[in-house]
């Protein structure tokens, strides 16, 4: 799977751990940054990572920050992105099953690194159920 990554300084260390796990799992990963723990503005890194998913350059994206909220908000401003802020395995599973989430947001200051890695694994392995959820997704991108 082709996966884009984006983070601010607060999520940098988790992003590095996630990147290591993904590449070990034979995923193709592109890191849009940031590349250190020096303070940055998260939209500068989240928007390109999410936009690459919307354009079809990547199958999925993972974005990180302190809480994950601003990152999810930034990603979700892009038509075609369905970014889910996940904090446990159940939210990750339902984000995929019911919402066909194509971008995952994680708050690095909210959960442990071990849980973050487990959330990524669950989110990647869970398929979209389709069925009754398909029309809901269409309505997200076609509110008129």
N, C-alpha and C positions, 0 to 999 in steps of 0.2 A: 504494500500500500504506500502511496505517496502522501507524506505528511508535512505540513508546514508548522513551524514553531515561532512563537513571538512572546516576548516577555518584557517587563520592566525590571528594574534593579532588584525589587523584592522577590521576584520569581526566578532570578537568574540561576541560583544553585539547583532548584528543582528542575528547571529546564535542562540543565546539563545532565542530571540523573535520568530524566525522561529520554533525552536524546541518546544516551548510552544504551538504555534498554531497547529503544526502537531500532537502532542500528544493529544491535546484537540479534534482534528478531528479523533481520533482513528487510526492514522497511526502508524506503528511500526518504530521507529527511532533508529539508532545507530550513536552516536556522536564519530567521530574519532579525535576530538580535533581541535584546541588547547582549553585549558580550562581556559585561562586568557588573559589579555591584555598585558602580557609580550612579548616582541619581540621574534619571532620565524621565521624559514624558512618555507614558505608555502608549498613547495613540500613534506615536512615530514608529512603533514596532508591531503593534497589534493590527492596525489597519492593513499594512501590506501582507501580513500572514493570512488574514481573513479574506482579503480581496483575491489572493491567489487561489483560494478554495472556490470562491464565487465564479472566477474565470475558468475553472476546470483544470488549472495547472496542477492542483493537488486534490487528492480524494478527501482528505480531512485536515483539520488544523487543530492545534492545541495552543492556547494562550494562557499566560500566567501573570499574576500580580500579587499584591499583598492580600487583598480580599477576593479578587477575581471579579468584583462587581463592575468596575470601570472598564475592564477588559471585555467582559461580556456585552456591556452597553455599546462600546466602540464597534465590536465585531457585528453586532446585530443591526447596526445602521446600514449595513451593506445588503442590498437585495440578493436573495439566494443563500444567505448565511443563516443558519439556525444554530446559534451558539447557546449552549447550556452551561450554566454555572453548577458544578457538581461538587458535593462535599461528602458523599458517601457512596457505597456501591449501588444502592437502590436508585439514587438520583441519576447515576451514570447509566444504569440499565434502562430505566424508563425514558431517559433522554434519547436513547437509540430506538427502543421498541416503539414508542408512541410518537416521537417527534422527529425521527430520522436526523438527529443532530449531526451536523457535519463539522462543527467546531466545538471544542470542549474548553471551558474556562475553569481554572483552579486557583484558589486563594492560598498561596504558600504560607501565609501567616496564620491560617485558620486550621490547617490539618498537618499531620506528620508527613514526612517524605515517603515513608512506607505506604501510607494510605493513598497518597497521591499516585504512586506507581500502580497500586491495585486498581484505583479508579480508571486510570488510563487503560490498563489491560481489559477491564470489564467493558469499558466504552468501545474499545476496538473490536472485541469479540462478539458483541451483541448485535444481531441483525435487526433491521426495521421490520415490524410486523405487517405493515401495509394495511389492507382492508379499510376499516372505518376511519383510519387516521389519514389516508391519502387526501381526502377532500379538505380536511383541516389544514394540511400543509399548503394546498393550493390557495386557500383563502388567506394565508399569511402573506403571500406574495401578490395577491390580487384583491385588495380590500374593497375596491369599488364594486 
